[in-house]
């Protein structure tokens, strides 16, 4: 295959979508709540405020570091999954409806961990 480039494998993205919206979400709940819980724990451990969006981006970075060290399909699938989860953390849904948060600097104190 000299001079040829590998075509984009859309099955990687589809696999990530299936995992994030299916089994993973059933096991761990919606990324907004799960990553918010993780952010709160990381905030205590690190001594600085961490957001759910930062958790997702840090997890993407972990997968990129692993891909650099040992390239594997699983790293790519998981990185895409974490980016999908990042996008999902920008939405908070409760009995009041769904709010889209497109900035990490916005605080919604009326939405607590129990609201998500």
C-alpha positions as CSV (number, residue, x, y, z in Angstrom):
1,X,0.0,0.0,0.0
2,X,2.8,2.4,-0.8
3,X,1.6,6.0,-1.1
4,X,-1.8,5.1,0.2
5,X,-3.3,6.4,3.3
6,X,-5.4,4.4,5.7
7,X,-9.1,5.3,5.4
8,X,-10.9,6.6,8.5
9,X,-12.3,3.7,10.5
10,X,-15.8,5.0,11.5
11,X,-16.4,1.7,13.4
12,X,-14.1,3.2,16.2
13,X,-16.5,6.1,16.7
14,X,-19.5,3.9,16.5
15,X,-18.1,1.5,19.0
16,X,-17.4,4.4,21.4
17,X,-21.0,5.7,20.9
18,X,-22.4,2.3,21.6
19,X,-20.3,1.9,24.8
20,X,-21.0,5.3,26.2
21,X,-24.7,5.4,25.5
22,X,-25.2,1.7,26.4
23,X,-23.4,-0.5,28.8
24,X,-21.1,2.2,30.3
25,X,-24.1,4.5,31.1
26,X,-26.1,1.6,32.5
27,X,-23.2,0.7,34.8
28,X,-22.0,4.1,35.9
29,X,-25.0,6.4,35.2
30,X,-25.0,9.5,33.1
31,X,-21.6,11.2,32.6
32,X,-22.9,14.5,34.1
33,X,-23.4,12.9,37.5
34,X,-20.5,10.4,37.4
35,X,-18.0,13.0,36.3
36,X,-19.4,15.6,38.8
37,X,-18.9,13.0,41.6
38,X,-15.3,12.3,40.3
39,X,-14.7,16.1,40.1
40,X,-15.7,16.5,43.7
41,X,-13.4,13.7,44.8
42,X,-10.5,15.1,42.7
43,X,-11.1,18.6,44.2
44,X,-10.6,17.2,47.7
45,X,-7.5,15.2,46.7
46,X,-5.9,18.0,44.7
47,X,-7.0,20.9,46.9
48,X,-8.4,22.9,43.9
49,X,-11.8,23.0,42.3
50,X,-12.1,20.5,39.5
51,X,-15.1,20.5,37.1
52,X,-16.8,17.6,35.4
53,X,-15.5,18.9,32.1
54,X,-11.9,18.9,33.4
55,X,-12.4,15.3,34.5
56,X,-13.4,14.2,31.0
57,X,-10.6,16.1,29.4
58,X,-8.0,14.6,31.8
59,X,-9.3,11.2,31.0
60,X,-8.9,11.9,27.3
61,X,-5.3,12.9,28.1
62,X,-4.7,9.6,29.9
63,X,-5.9,7.8,26.8
64,X,-3.6,9.9,24.5
65,X,-0.6,9.2,26.8
66,X,-1.4,5.5,26.6
67,X,-1.8,5.6,22.8
68,X,1.6,7.3,22.6
69,X,3.2,4.5,24.7
70,X,1.3,1.6,23.2
71,X,-1.0,2.2,20.2
72,X,-4.2,0.2,20.6
73,X,-7.7,0.5,19.2
74,X,-9.0,0.5,22.8
75,X,-7.2,3.8,23.5
76,X,-8.9,5.4,20.5
77,X,-12.3,4.1,21.4
78,X,-12.0,5.2,25.0
79,X,-10.7,8.7,24.0
80,X,-13.7,9.2,21.7
81,X,-15.9,8.0,24.5
82,X,-14.5,10.5,26.9
83,X,-15.0,13.3,24.4
84,X,-18.6,12.2,24.1
85,X,-18.9,12.2,27.9
86,X,-17.3,15.6,27.9
87,X,-20.0,16.9,25.7
88,X,-22.7,15.2,27.8
89,X,-21.3,16.9,31.0
90,X,-22.4,20.2,29.4
91,X,-26.1,19.3,30.0
92,X,-27.8,19.1,33.3
93,X,-31.2,17.6,33.4
94,X,-33.6,17.6,36.4
95,X,-37.3,18.2,37.0
96,X,-36.8,21.7,35.7
97,X,-35.7,20.6,32.3
98,X,-32.3,20.4,30.5
99,X,-29.8,23.2,30.6
100,X,-26.9,23.3,28.2
101,X,-23.6,24.6,29.8
102,X,-21.1,25.6,27.2
103,X,-18.5,27.2,29.5
104,X,-16.7,25.6,32.4
105,X,-16.9,28.9,34.3
106,X,-20.7,28.9,34.8
107,X,-22.0,27.8,38.2
108,X,-25.5,26.6,38.8
109,X,-25.8,26.2,42.5
110,X,-29.5,25.3,42.3
111,X,-28.4,22.1,40.5
112,X,-26.9,19.8,43.1
113,X,-25.5,16.3,42.8
114,X,-29.0,14.9,43.6
115,X,-30.5,16.9,40.8
116,X,-28.6,15.3,38.0
